């Protein structure tokens, strides 16, 4: 029986003594992971805030984003940070 197709919800993780980096799908029942960091670029992942699809960009990879978020959620995060600074 084929597995259910879905967009993975990736999280950057470090494993082992040498802290090898992998990207693992965190959805229940999914054991998918990417063993090579370069494989994550241009892959779709679910946003960790709104669950909309987001493409993992070169910029996200270089910034070592642990949990990807879409542009809208990233902008609202930035607005919240700026609002907290003004208080």
C-alpha positions in Angstrom: 0.0 0.0 0.0 1.6 3.4 -1.0 2.3 6.0 1.6 0.1 9.0 1.8 1.6 11.9 -0.2 2.0 15.2 1.8 4.2 18.3 2.0 6.7 17.6 4.7 7.1 19.9 7.7 10.9 20.1 8.0 12.9 20.9 11.1 16.7 21.3 11.1 18.3 18.9 13.6 21.8 17.9 14.7 22.5 14.3 15.4 25.4 12.2 16.6 28.6 13.2 18.4 29.9 15.2 15.5 26.5 17.0 15.3 25.7 16.0 11.7 22.9 18.2 10.4 19.7 16.6 8.9 16.3 17.9 8.0 13.5 15.7 9.4 9.7 15.8 8.7 8.0 16.4 12.0 4.5 15.3 11.0 3.0 12.4 12.9 3.7 9.0 11.3 6.3 10.4 8.8 9.8 9.1 9.0 11.2 11.1 6.1 14.5 13.0 6.5 17.1 14.5 4.3 20.7 13.4 5.3 22.5 16.0 3.2 21.9 19.7 4.0 22.2 20.7 0.3 19.1 18.6 -0.5 16.8 21.0 1.4 17.2 23.9 -1.0 14.2 24.5 -3.3 12.1 21.8 -1.4 8.7 22.7 -0.1 8.0 22.6 3.6 4.9 23.6 5.7 5.2 26.9 7.5 5.6 26.3 11.3 3.1 29.1 12.1 0.3 29.0 9.5 0.9 25.5 7.8 1.0 27.0 4.3 3.6 25.7 1.9 6.9 27.5 1.7 9.9 26.8 -0.5 13.2 26.4 1.4 15.5 29.0 -0.1 19.2 29.4 -0.3 18.9 32.3 2.2 17.1 30.1 4.7 19.8 27.5 4.3 22.6 30.0 4.9 20.9 31.5 7.9 20.5 28.0 9.3 16.8 28.4 9.9 15.6 25.7 12.3 11.9 25.8 11.5 10.9 27.5 8.2 8.2 30.1 8.1 6.5 31.8 5.1 7.2 35.4 4.2 3.9 36.6 5.7 4.6 35.0 9.1 8.3 36.2 9.0 7.0 39.8 8.5 4.5 39.5 11.3 7.3 38.1 13.6 9.5 41.1 12.7 6.6 43.5 13.5 6.0 41.9 16.9 9.8 42.2 17.7 9.7 45.9 16.7 6.6 46.5 18.8 8.2 44.9 21.8 11.3 47.1 21.5 9.1 50.3 21.6 7.5 49.2 24.9 
